[in-house]
């Protein structure tokens, strides 16, 4: 799904991958993540439109890093509980905390969303309650990606569930993700435990 999303957002910055290849597995994601391109087929548009919330976390991160507005429609519109889930709304609030100028518009039913990203600034002594519907790992994945591009270091305390059956645990982040980040040049001083 991520490779398909990278193609939709088409990054041009030299520090971010520009992905042009497409695998057969990513084509399956198209039914959930459809981009509406202008008639000329120009992929350097300012608005990316998606249907459904299947790739929402990745789409929010890519939207923020690319500076492109994201429009998501038909979010669980035929479900017994239509619209954004509580953890998705909580993720939007977290992204607002680490950015400056982000604008989020949610329809009254919660089945459509317009996300205009701001600049990732980071910040010190931030706090965020992740709630109890998803583990902290759900929020850490996008937070780490965004924090790498922040204007200032990000120091944040997340409260909530540390482990569940769906999301990576905090122990997994400590023993795998933080070590992997060091391989990408993030120093020991940058990663305070």
C-alpha positions as a Markdown table, in Angstrom:
| # | Residue | x | y | z |
|---|---|---|---|---|
| 1 | Unk | 0.0 | 0.0 | 0.0 |
| 2 | Unk | 2.8 | 2.4 | 0.8 |
| 3 | Unk | 4.4 | 2.1 | -2.6 |
| 4 | Unk | 1.1 | 2.9 | -4.3 |
| 5 | Unk | 0.7 | 5.9 | -1.9 |
| 6 | Unk | 4.2 | 7.2 | -2.8 |
| 7 | Unk | 3.3 | 7.1 | -6.4 |
| 8 | Unk | 0.1 | 9.0 | -5.8 |
| 9 | Unk | 1.9 | 11.8 | -3.8 |
| 10 | Unk | 4.9 | 11.8 | -6.3 |
| 11 | Unk | 7.6 | 13.3 | -4.2 |
| 12 | Unk | 10.0 | 15.6 | -6.0 |
| 13 | Unk | 12.2 | 16.7 | -3.1 |
| 14 | Unk | 15.7 | 15.3 | -3.3 |
| 15 | Unk | 15.6 | 14.2 | 0.3 |
| 16 | Unk | 12.5 | 12.1 | -0.3 |
| 17 | Unk | 12.1 | 9.1 | -2.5 |
| 18 | Unk | 10.4 | 9.6 | -5.8 |
| 19 | Unk | 8.7 | 6.3 | -6.6 |
| 20 | Unk | 7.7 | 5.4 | -10.1 |
| 21 | Unk | 7.7 | 1.6 | -10.1 |
| 22 | Unk | 4.5 | -0.2 | -9.4 |
| 23 | Unk | 4.1 | -3.8 | -8.2 |
| 24 | Unk | 1.1 | -6.1 | -8.7 |
| 25 | Unk | 0.4 | -6.1 | -5.0 |
| 26 | Unk | 0.1 | -2.3 | -5.0 |
| 27 | Unk | -2.5 | -2.3 | -7.7 |
| 28 | Unk | -4.9 | -4.0 | -5.3 |
| 29 | Unk | -4.6 | -0.8 | -3.1 |
| 30 | Unk | -6.0 | 1.2 | -6.0 |
| 31 | Unk | -9.6 | 0.1 | -5.2 |
| 32 | Unk | -9.1 | 1.8 | -1.8 |
| 33 | Unk | -6.8 | 4.6 | -2.7 |
| 34 | Unk | -7.8 | 6.3 | -5.9 |
| 35 | Unk | -6.2 | 9.6 | -6.9 |
| 36 | Unk | -8.1 | 11.9 | -9.2 |
| 37 | Unk | -5.7 | 13.4 | -11.6 |
| 38 | Unk | -6.3 | 16.5 | -13.8 |
| 39 | Unk | -7.2 | 15.8 | -17.4 |
| 40 | Unk | -3.6 | 16.1 | -18.5 |
| 41 | Unk | -2.5 | 13.3 | -16.2 |
| 42 | Unk | -0.2 | 15.7 | -14.3 |
| 43 | Unk | 0.6 | 14.0 | -11.0 |
| 44 | Unk | 2.0 | 17.3 | -9.5 |
| 45 | Unk | -1.4 | 18.4 | -8.2 |
| 46 | Unk | -2.1 | 20.2 | -5.0 |
| 47 | Unk | -5.0 | 18.0 | -3.9 |
| 48 | Unk | -5.0 | 14.2 | -3.6 |
| 49 | Unk | -8.3 | 12.5 | -3.2 |
| 50 | Unk | -8.8 | 9.0 | -1.7 |
| 51 | Unk | -11.8 | 6.9 | -1.0 |
| 52 | Unk | -12.0 | 5.0 | 2.3 |
| 53 | Unk | -9.7 | 5.1 | 5.4 |
| 54 | Unk | -7.7 | 2.0 | 4.7 |
| 55 | Unk | -4.4 | 3.9 | 4.0 |
| 56 | Unk | -5.2 | 7.0 | 6.1 |
| 57 | Unk | -2.1 | 7.0 | 8.4 |
| 58 | Unk | 0.2 | 6.8 | 5.4 |
| 59 | Unk | -1.8 | 9.3 | 3.4 |
| 60 | Unk | -1.6 | 11.8 | 6.3 |
| 61 | Unk | 2.1 | 11.4 | 6.6 |
| 62 | Unk | 2.7 | 11.7 | 2.9 |
| 63 | Unk | 0.4 | 14.7 | 2.7 |
| 64 | Unk | 2.2 | 16.4 | 5.4 |
| 65 | Unk | 5.7 | 15.8 | 4.0 |
| 66 | Unk | 4.7 | 16.7 | 0.4 |
| 67 | Unk | 2.6 | 19.7 | 1.4 |
| 68 | Unk | -0.4 | 18.5 | -0.7 |
| 69 | Unk | -3.9 | 18.8 | 0.6 |
| 70 | Unk | -5.6 | 15.4 | 1.2 |
| 71 | Unk | -9.3 | 14.8 | 0.6 |
| 72 | Unk | -10.7 | 11.5 | 1.9 |
| 73 | Unk | -14.3 | 10.5 | 1.1 |
| 74 | Unk | -16.5 | 7.6 | 1.9 |
| 75 | Unk | -14.9 | 6.8 | 5.2 |
| 76 | Unk | -16.8 | 3.7 | 6.4 |
| 77 | Unk | -19.9 | 5.2 | 5.0 |
| 78 | Unk | -21.8 | 1.9 | 4.9 |
| 79 | Unk | -20.6 | 0.7 | 8.2 |
| 80 | Unk | -22.7 | 0.4 | 11.4 |
| 81 | Unk | -20.4 | 3.1 | 12.8 |
| 82 | Unk | -19.7 | 5.4 | 9.8 |
| 83 | Unk | -17.0 | 8.0 | 9.7 |
| 84 | Unk | -13.6 | 8.4 | 11.4 |
| 85 | Unk | -12.8 | 6.1 | 14.2 |
| 86 | Unk | -11.8 | 7.6 | 17.5 |
| 87 | Unk | -8.1 | 6.7 | 17.1 |
| 88 | Unk | -8.0 | 8.3 | 13.6 |
| 89 | Unk | -9.4 | 11.6 | 15.0 |
| 90 | Unk | -6.9 | 11.4 | 17.8 |
| 91 | Unk | -4.1 | 10.9 | 15.2 |
| 92 | Unk | -5.3 | 14.1 | 13.5 |
| 93 | Unk | -5.0 | 16.0 | 16.8 |
| 94 | Unk | -1.5 | 14.6 | 17.3 |
| 95 | Unk | -0.4 | 15.8 | 13.8 |
| 96 | Unk | -1.9 | 19.2 | 14.6 |
| 97 | Unk | 0.3 | 19.4 | 17.7 |
| 98 | Unk | 3.6 | 18.7 | 15.8 |
| 99 | Unk | 2.8 | 21.0 | 12.9 |
| 100 | Unk | 2.0 | 24.7 | 12.4 |
| 101 | Unk | -0.8 | 25.7 | 10.2 |
| 102 | Unk | -2.5 | 22.4 | 9.7 |
| 103 | Unk | -6.2 | 22.7 | 8.9 |
| 104 | Unk | -8.5 | 19.7 | 9.4 |
| 105 | Unk | -12.2 | 19.8 | 8.2 |
| 106 | Unk | -14.4 | 16.8 | 9.0 |
| 107 | Unk | -18.0 | 16.5 | 7.7 |
| 108 | Unk | -20.8 | 16.3 | 10.3 |
| 109 | Unk | -21.1 | 12.6 | 9.6 |
| 110 | Unk | -17.4 | 12.0 | 9.8 |
| 111 | Unk | -17.4 | 10.3 | 6.4 |
| 112 | Unk | -15.3 | 12.9 | 4.6 |
| 113 | Unk | -12.2 | 14.7 | 5.6 |
| 114 | Unk | -10.1 | 17.6 | 4.2 |
| 115 | Unk | -6.6 | 17.8 | 5.5 |
| 116 | Unk | -4.5 | 20.8 | 4.6 |
| 117 | Unk | -1.0 | 20.1 | 6.0 |
| 118 | Unk | 1.1 | 22.7 | 7.8 |
| 119 | Unk | 4.8 | 22.7 | 8.4 |
| 120 | Unk | 6.3 | 20.1 | 10.7 |
| 121 | Unk | 7.8 | 22.1 | 13.5 |
| 122 | Unk | 8.1 | 19.5 | 16.3 |
| 123 | Unk | 8.3 | 21.0 | 19.8 |
| 124 | Unk | 9.4 | 20.5 | 23.4 |
| 125 | Unk | 7.4 | 19.2 | 26.3 |
| 126 | Unk | 4.4 | 18.2 | 24.2 |
| 127 | Unk | 1.8 | 15.8 | 25.7 |
| 128 | Unk | -0.8 | 13.7 | 23.9 |
| 129 | Unk | -3.4 | 11.3 | 25.2 |
| 130 | Unk | -3.7 | 8.5 | 22.6 |
| 131 | Unk | -6.9 | 7.2 | 24.2 |
| 132 | Unk | -7.8 | 3.5 | 24.6 |
| 133 | Unk | -8.9 | 2.4 | 21.2 |
| 134 | Unk | -5.4 | 1.7 | 19.8 |
| 135 | Unk | -2.0 | 1.2 | 21.3 |
| 136 | Unk | 0.7 | 3.9 | 21.3 |
| 137 | Unk | 2.4 | 2.1 | 18.4 |
| 138 | Unk | -0.3 | 3.2 | 16.1 |
| 139 | Unk | 0.6 | 6.9 | 16.8 |
| 140 | Unk | 4.4 | 6.4 | 17.1 |
| 141 | Unk | 4.8 | 5.2 | 13.5 |
| 142 | Unk | 3.6 | 8.4 | 11.8 |
| 143 | Unk | 5.0 | 10.6 | 14.6 |
| 144 | Unk | 8.6 | 9.2 | 14.1 |
| 145 | Unk | 8.3 | 9.8 | 10.3 |
| 146 | Unk | 7.1 | 13.3 | 10.7 |
| 147 | Unk | 9.6 | 14.1 | 13.5 |
| 148 | Unk | 12.5 | 13.3 | 11.3 |
| 149 | Unk | 11.5 | 16.3 | 9.1 |
| 150 | Unk | 10.7 | 18.8 | 11.9 |
| 151 | Unk | 12.3 | 22.2 | 12.2 |
| 152 | Unk | 13.0 | 21.6 | 15.9 |
| 153 | Unk | 13.5 | 18.4 | 17.8 |
| 154 | Unk | 10.3 | 16.8 | 19.1 |
| 155 | Unk | 9.9 | 15.9 | 22.7 |
| 156 | Unk | 6.5 | 14.4 | 23.4 |
| 157 | Unk | 4.9 | 12.3 | 26.1 |
| 158 | Unk | 2.3 | 9.9 | 24.8 |
| 159 | Unk | -0.2 | 8.3 | 27.2 |
| 160 | Unk | -2.4 | 5.4 | 26.5 |
| 161 | Unk | -2.2 | 1.6 | 25.9 |
| 162 | Unk | 1.3 | 0.4 | 25.4 |
| 163 | Unk | 0.5 | -3.0 | 23.8 |
| 164 | Unk | -2.4 | -4.6 | 22.0 |
| 165 | Unk | -2.9 | -7.3 | 19.4 |
| 166 | Unk | -2.8 | -5.0 | 16.4 |
| 167 | Unk | -0.1 | -2.3 | 16.7 |
| 168 | Unk | 3.7 | -2.6 | 17.3 |
| 169 | Unk | 4.5 | -2.5 | 21.0 |
| 170 | Unk | 6.7 | 0.1 | 22.7 |
| 171 | Unk | 9.2 | -2.7 | 23.3 |
| 172 | Unk | 9.3 | -3.4 | 19.5 |
| 173 | Unk | 10.0 | 0.3 | 18.9 |
| 174 | Unk | 12.8 | 0.4 | 21.5 |
| 175 | Unk | 14.5 | -2.8 | 20.2 |
| 176 | Unk | 13.9 | -2.5 | 16.5 |
| 177 | Unk | 12.8 | 0.9 | 15.2 |
| 178 | Unk | 15.2 | 3.0 | 17.3 |
| 179 | Unk | 18.1 | 0.8 | 16.2 |
| 180 | Unk | 17.0 | 1.1 | 12.6 |
| 181 | Unk | 16.9 | 4.9 | 12.8 |
| 182 | Unk | 20.5 | 5.0 | 13.9 |
| 183 | Unk | 21.4 | 3.3 | 10.6 |
| 184 | Unk | 19.8 | 6.3 | 8.9 |
| 185 | Unk | 22.0 | 8.8 | 10.7 |
| 186 | Unk | 19.8 | 9.6 | 13.7 |
| 187 | Unk | 22.3 | 9.8 | 16.5 |
| 188 | Unk | 22.2 | 8.4 | 20.1 |
| 189 | Unk | 21.7 | 11.9 | 21.4 |
| 190 | Unk | 18.7 | 12.4 | 19.2 |
| 191 | Unk | 17.0 | 9.3 | 20.6 |
| 192 | Unk | 16.3 | 9.8 | 24.3 |
| 193 | Unk | 14.5 | 6.8 | 25.8 |
